Amino acid sequence: MILEDDFQIEEEFLFPATGPASEGFDGPASVKRRYDPRLFARGVAVQAAAKAHMQMALDAFMKAHPEQHEGLHLSLDVKARAKSTPGAYKVNLALIELILGPRGSMLTQDECRSEIQERFPSFAVPKDWTKALKTWEMSHARKFAGHAAGCSPAFAIKAGMSLRDLHAAKRLATSKSSCEARTYSTAVTITNDAIIIGGLQVKLTSNRSNGKEYAVARLNAFKLEQALAGKRSK
């Protein structure tokens, strides 16, 4: 067991002298650990013991140095989780590189996952692309974008972005650079039953998913561009 933390990976490990971290990433790094149903129970016991030990150390510190914590409330917490399979982090880094690489904008999320799964058959490839990237993943994304010429056109990689955000930003930047994207400036009005964009009125309909109801507008791209004629930004 290890203590839960947003651990850091040394920069020279991610980016060796030979170039970006993509070098030497092909193939599984180790055999996937077998599932142990007793691991959770062991984790609960270990974190309880660790917390008690840390609390004793904190109590001793507070007793010996009362002036240092005057006006402060100190508390401790520790969580145990299963260790990651050695080399599992390479999957996420390789996925980031694929998204930011020259082919990233041409592939769907499923295609990206399938390609990485073939490279790392012993590891699970993330299906949830909505979680914010960890500090070390964000650092890798920024450095890889700076190293790889195939990452052009450039776009801002901001804190809190997810894999989905990276993928969408890459596709948008590529579309803009190839003149495939067209930008318009106009007023958008939203009523209880419709959305009006540049004079084009689109009726809102109801859509149900996972027990919830959503208002949805289905746009006709051709009619929308006709309505926006003359409002294109330079």
C-alpha positions in Angstrom: 0.0 0.0 0.0 1.1 3.6 -0.5 -0.2 6.9 0.8 -2.5 8.7 -1.7 -0.8 11.7 -3.1 -0.5 13.6 -6.4 3.0 12.3 -7.0 5.5 13.9 -9.3 7.6 12.2 -11.9 11.1 13.7 -12.3 11.4 15.7 -15.5 14.6 14.0 -16.6 12.7 10.7 -16.4 9.9 11.9 -18.6 12.3 13.7 -21.0 15.6 11.8 -21.2 18.6 13.3 -23.0 17.6 11.4 -26.2 14.4 13.4 -26.7 10.7 13.5 -25.7 9.2 10.9 -23.4 7.6 9.0 -26.3 10.9 7.2 -27.0 10.9 3.7 -25.5 7.2 3.7 -24.7 6.1 0.9 -26.9 5.0 -2.3 -25.3 3.8 -3.2 -21.8 6.2 -2.4 -19.1 5.2 -5.3 -16.8 2.7 -8.0 -16.2 -0.7 -6.7 -14.9 -1.1 -7.3 -11.2 -3.7 -10.0 -10.3 -6.8 -8.7 -8.6 -6.7 -9.3 -4.8 -10.2 -9.0 -3.2 -8.5 -8.7 0.3 -6.6 -5.6 -0.7 -9.4 -3.1 0.3 -9.7 -4.6 3.8 -5.9 -4.5 4.2 -5.9 -0.9 3.1 -8.5 0.1 5.7 -6.4 -1.6 8.5 -3.2 0.0 7.3 -4.6 3.5 7.0 -6.1 3.2 10.5 -2.8 2.1 12.0 -0.9 4.8 10.1 -3.3 7.5 11.2 -3.0 6.5 14.8 0.9 6.5 14.6 0.8 10.0 12.9 -1.6 11.3 15.5 0.8 10.3 18.3 3.6 12.1 16.6 1.4 15.2 16.1 0.3 15.2 19.7 3.9 15.0 20.8 4.9 17.9 18.6 2.0 20.1 19.8 2.9 19.4 23.4 6.6 20.2 22.8 5.9 23.3 20.7 2.6 24.9 21.9 3.7 28.4 20.7 4.0 27.2 17.1 0.4 26.1 16.7 -1.3 28.8 18.8 -4.5 29.9 17.0 -4.3 27.0 14.6 -6.2 23.7 14.3 -4.1 20.8 13.1 -5.5 17.6 11.8 -4.3 14.5 10.0 -5.7 12.1 7.4 -4.3 9.3 5.4 -5.8 7.1 2.7 -4.5 3.8 1.4 -5.0 2.7 -2.2 -3.6 -0.1 -4.3 -0.3 0.6 -6.0 -0.5 1.3 -9.7 0.9 -1.4 -11.9 4.5 -0.5 -12.7 4.6 1.3 -16.0 0.8 2.0 -16.0 1.5 5.8 -16.2 3.0 5.3 -19.6 -0.5 4.6 -21.0 -1.8 8.1 -20.1 1.3 9.7 -21.4 1.2 7.8 -24.7 -2.5 8.8 -25.0 -1.7 12.5 -24.5 1.0 12.2 -27.1 -1.3 10.6 -29.6 -4.0 13.3 -29.0 -1.4 16.1 -29.4 0.4 14.5 -32.3 -0.2 15.1 -36.1 -3.0 12.5 -36.2 -4.8 13.4 -33.0 -7.4 15.6 -34.7 -8.3 12.9 -37.3 -9.0 10.2 -34.7 -12.1 9.8 -32.5 -11.9 9.0 -28.8 -12.6 5.3 -29.5 -9.9 5.2 -32.2 -7.4 6.8 -29.8 -8.2 4.3 -27.1 -8.0 1.3 -29.5 -4.6 2.4 -30.8 -3.1 2.8 -27.3 -4.7 -0.5 -26.2 -2.8 -2.3 -29.0 0.4 -0.8 -27.8 -0.2 -1.6 -24.2 -2.3 -4.8 -24.1 -1.7 -5.5 -20.5 -3.0 -2.2 -19.2 -6.4 -0.5 -19.0 -6.8 2.6 -21.2 -8.9 5.4 -19.6 -12.5 5.5 -20.8 -13.4 8.5 -18.8 -11.9 11.6 -20.6 -13.7 14.1 -18.4 -11.3 14.0 -15.4 -8.9 16.9 -15.0 -5.3 15.9 -15.9 -2.9 15.4 -13.0 0.0 17.8 -12.5 2.5 15.5 -14.0 0.2 14.7 -17.0 -0.3 18.4 -17.6 3.4 19.0 -17.4 4.0 16.3 -20.0 1.3 17.7 -22.3 2.9 21.1 -22.3 6.5 19.8 -22.8 5.5 17.3 -25.5 3.6 20.1 -27.4 6.8 22.2 -27.2 9.0 19.3 -28.4 6.9 17.9 -31.2 6.6 19.7 -34.5 3.6 17.6 -35.2 1.7 19.4 -32.5 1.3 22.5 -34.5 -0.9 24.5 -34.7 -0.3 25.6 -31.2 -3.1 26.2 -28.7 -3.2 27.0 -25.0 -3.0 24.0 -22.6 -4.5 25.3 -19.4 -4.7 23.9 -15.9 -7.8 21.8 -15.3 -8.1 20.5 -18.9 -9.1 16.9 -19.4 -8.3 14.4 -22.2 -11.6 15.5 -23.8 -10.6 19.1 -23.6 -7.2 18.4 -25.2 -8.8 16.4 -28.0 -11.4 19.1 -28.7 -8.8 21.9 -28.6 -6.5 20.0 -30.9 -9.3 19.4 -33.4 -10.4 23.0 -33.3 -6.9 24.4 -33.8 -6.3 22.0 -36.7 -9.6 23.1 -38.4 -8.8 26.8 -38.0 -5.3 26.4 -39.4 -6.6 24.5 -42.5 -9.3 27.1 -43.1 -11.9 24.4 -42.5 -13.4 26.4 -39.6 -15.5 29.6 -40.2 -16.1 32.0 -37.4 -19.2 34.3 -37.1 -20.2 37.0 -34.7 -23.9 37.5 -34.0 -26.5 37.7 -31.3 -27.9 34.5 -29.8 -31.3 34.7 -28.1 -32.6 31.8 -25.9 -36.3 31.6 -25.0 -38.2 28.9 -23.2 -39.0 27.0 -26.4 -36.4 28.1 -29.0 -32.9 29.4 -29.7 -32.5 32.3 -32.2 -29.1 32.6 -33.9 -28.6 35.4 -36.4 -32.3 35.3 -37.3 -32.5 31.6 -37.6 -35.0 30.2 -35.1 -34.4 26.6 -33.9 -37.1 24.9 -31.8 -36.1 23.3 -28.6 -37.1 19.7 -28.1 -36.9 17.4 -25.0 -34.4 14.6 -24.8 -34.3 11.9 -22.1 -31.0 10.3 -20.9 -30.2 8.3 -17.8 -33.5 9.3 -16.2 -33.0 13.0 -16.8 -34.6 15.4 -19.3 -32.7 17.9 -21.4 -33.6 20.7 -23.8 -32.0 20.0 -27.2 -31.7 22.2 -30.3 -31.0 20.4 -33.6 -29.3 22.7 -36.1 -29.3 22.6 -39.9 -25.8 23.7 -40.7 -26.6 24.9 -44.2 -29.6 27.0 -43.0 -27.5 28.4 -40.2 -24.7 29.5 -42.5 -27.2 31.1 -44.8 -28.7 33.1 -41.8 -25.2 34.1 -40.7 -24.1 35.3 -44.2 -22.4 38.7 -43.8 -21.6 38.1 -40.2 -18.4 36.2 -40.7 -15.4 37.5 -38.6 -12.3 38.4 -40.4 
